[in-house]
Every structure is written in structure tokens, then in C-alpha cells.
Amino acid sequence: MEKHSIIIAIDGYSSCGKSTMAKDLARRIGYIYIDSGAMYRAVTLYCLDNNLINDGKVDIQSLAGEMKNIHITFATNPTTGKQETYLNGKCVEQEIRTMRVSSCVSLVSQIDFVRQALVAQQRQLGNDKGIVMDGRDIGTAVFPDAELKIFVTASARTRAERRAAEMQAAGENADIDAIERNIAMRDQMDMTRVISPLRKAQDAIELDNSHMTIAEQNAWLEARYNETITRLQQQ
């Protein structure tokens, strides 16, 4: 029996480990992984580097004119085998993960024309299915008909500790309390924005991974994938 190719949408709060889960699953099942959050981070980095964000406000008019000059692509690092984000041909994978970008990304991601442009790109990437995409609105706005939707959550403190560990591993200083405040602020902005607010899709399966190891959450996710494939094959 031929195996179905599906779209897997993984949404949830910031720093829940969505990207790690999605990358691992895509690698194991031979799917393409798309980090939608990296796309918004790349636009944010462009804004910061071009002085389009000042005093916590985005220069909306200038950004609208600059969107045509913002080109985001993904490529696999041949040495590490990991997918990396490129902004206008330059690898920015490390830069987009800094607190400098994290503290401003919610300002950019709530802008309607930014979301419209990136959602259009994301939908195009999913035309042939066989993808795993994570973000805030994948199952609700980008792919509302995705065959498998997951909504990931964890306590703010747990997420701050995980983010701090990532930063420290990259050689950056990490203030857990400051990171937790940033996470709480991003949660509030993501849930209350007018355009595609963060929310769990009605048909999404919730996963609270606060007390799960990476291996446990990977096994849980792969089991949900196998269940979905089995169900589709039986229809």
C-alpha cells in the first residue's frame, strides 16, 4: 500500500522545543523541515540591521518598501547536516537566535503585510506535501487542512531554562529571569495580536513537554505521525 505524504503543523509557545521536535521528525520520516519562525526572525534581523526598529517601534512604511528586498532561503550545512537560514544569501542562523532578535520578533510578526508575504511563501513550500512546519499559526492560518496538527506548551520557567542553556552552549551570556520575562511578553503579544493570533486549532493534539526528555517527546510525536498515516491508509 502506498504511503501518504502529509503536512504536519506544529504550533505552540516560544522556546517550547518545537523546532527541535520538527527537525528530528522530518529527518526520521524523510520529510522536508520548514522553520517558519526563522523567517520572521530573519525579517526582524533585517529591520534591526537597517535601523527600521527604534524605541520598540517598527518603521512600518519603510519596511513595506523594503519587503521586496528581503529574500529568505534555507540550505543544509554539509558539515553538520543541519538546516540553516539565509537572508539575502548570507547565513544568519546564529544571529537570528540572539536576544537582540528575540526581543523584537513579536513586533515584526504582528505586521499584516509581513505575515501575508511569509504565509504565501510557506504555502508554496507545502504544495507537494511531505513537510513538517513549526510556528505560531501553521495549523490555524497557513495550513488549516493539515492532516496532523500538534500544539506544544510548557511552563514559562522551563522554556526560559531551555533557552538559557542554548545560549550558554553558543557562548552567550544568559540571564534566566530576563529570558523568562521576554518569553512572557512574547506570549502575550502572540496571543493578543490582531493578525493570526497564537491559539490551538480545534483539531490539534496538545503536548505539554515541561517534564519530558527530548527522546520521550520525539517518540510521542512519531507515534502520532504513525497513527495518522495508518488512519489515512484505512480510509
N, C-alpha and C positions, 0 to 999 in steps of 0.2 A: 504494500500500500504506500502511495507517495506521501511524503511528509509535508505538512503545511508549512508555509513561510508566513509568519505573523508579525505584527507590530506590537512591541512590548513597551508600554509607557510607565515610567517610574517617576512619580511626583513625591513631593514632601518638603519638609522644612530644610533650611540651610544647615550644612555640616552634619547631616544625618548619615553620611556614607553612601548616598545614592549613586554617585559616580563610581565608587569602588565596586559596588554591587553590580551595576550595569556593565561596567567594563569586564568584570570577571565572567558574568553570564554570557555576554556576547562572545568572548573568547572560547568558552567551553562549548557553545552550541553552533559556532561558526557564523554568527550574525555580525552586522556592522554596528559599531557603537557610535552614538552621536551625543556629545555633551552640549546640550542647549545652553546651560548656564555659562559655559566658557564663551559662547557667542556674545552674551550680554556683558560679560566681563571684558571681552576684547573691545567692545564699543566704549565701555567705561574707560578703559585704558587710553583709547584714542582721545576721548574727551579730556582726560587729565593731562595728557602729553601735549595737547593743543589748546590748553587754557580755556576749555569750554565749561569747566566746573569751577565756580568761585563762591566762597562763603556758603557752601552747602546748596547752591542753586545751579542748575544746568542752563546754559545759554541755548534755549530751545530753537530760536530762529537760526543761529549759526549751525547747530547740529543738524537741523533739517537740510541745510545746504550742503553739509559735509557727508551725509549718508552715502551719496554716490561714490565717495572716495574711500569708503570703508569696506574692505574685502576680507572675509574670514574663510579660512580653509583649514582642513585637518590633514595631517600626514603621520604615518607611523615612523617612529625613530628606529632606524635599522639596528642600532646597538642595544637599546633597551626593549624594543618590541612594543613600546607604549605609544599611544596616540598623543600627538601634540597639536596645540592650537597655533595657527599662524595669522598674523594681522598684516595685511598688505605685503605678504611674502616673508615676513620676519617671524621667527619662533618667539612667542610671548608666553609660553606655558608657565614659566616661573613668575613672571611679572604679574600675570592676572590673578595669581593666588595670594598676593600680598594683602596686608590690612589696608594699604593705601587704596586698592581697588575694592576690597570687600566693603569698606565703609561708604562707598559711593554707588555701588552697583544697583541698589534698590531705587536710587534717584533716577537712574537711566532706564531701568527695566520697566518703569511705570509709564514711560512716554509712549503714546499711542502709535506714532509713526515708526518708532524703533521696533516695537512689538510686531507691527504689521509686516515690516520688512523681514525680520528674522523668522517669523512664523511662516511666511511664504517660502523662505529658503528651507526651513525644516520640513515642510510638507513635500517639497520637491525631492528632498533626500529620502523620503519614505515611500516614494512612488512604487518601488519594486518590493516593498515589504522586507522581511528579513533583517529588521533593525531593532536595536534597543536604544531608546532615547530617555534621558532623565532631565527633569527640570521642575518647574512650578505649575505649569498649566498644560502639560503634554496630553494627559488623559481627558482634560476638560475642554481645551481650546484647540490644540494643534491636531491631535488625533482622537476625537471623541468616539470614533468607532474602533479603536484599538482592541484587539482580541484579548489582551491581558493588560490590566491596569493595576499597579501597585502604589499604595500611598504609605510613605515611610515617615515615622516620627520617633523622637527620642527627647529626653529632658534637655532643657537648655544647658544645664551644667555639664551633662555628659557630652553634648555637642561641643561645648567650649573646651573641654579637656582633650577631645579628639583633635580639634583644630589646632590647639596649642602644641600637641605632640607632633603634628605635621610640620608646623612652622619651626619648631626646635630641630626636627630632623633635617630641615633645609638650611639650618644655621641661622635662623632668625630669632630675635628676642620675642617672647610670648608672655603677655600678661593675661592670665586666665580670666580674671574679673572683667577686664576691658573687653575681652573677646565675648564673654557672656552677655555684656551689655549691648555689644554690637549685634549679636545674634537675636536678642530680644527686640531690638529696634528693627532689624530686618524682618523678623516675623510679623511685627505689627504693620509695617509698610506693605509687605507682600499680601497680607490678608485683607487689608483695607483699601488697596489701590482700586481705581475705577475699572481699569482695563485688565481683564483676565486675573482676578484675584486668586491667591492660593486657596484652594479648597479641595476636599476629597471628592472625586467623582462618585456618583451613586453606585456604580458597579465596580469600584476599586476595592481591592483587598488590602486591609490595613496591616502594617507591620511596625510594631514598636520594638526597635532593636537596642533599647537602652542597656539591656543586660545580656546581649548576645555577642558571641565572638564572630569574627569575620567568616570563619568556616561554617558556623551554625546558620548565619543569615544567607550565605551562599547556597547551602543545602536546602534551606526553606524556599528560596527563590527558584531554584532549579526544579523543585518538586511542583511548584505552582505552574511553571512552564510545561512540564511533562503532563500534568493534569489537563491543561488547556489543549495541548496537541491531541491527547487521547480523546477528549470530548469532541473536538472538531472532526477527527477521523471517524467517529462513530455517527456523526450527523448525516 
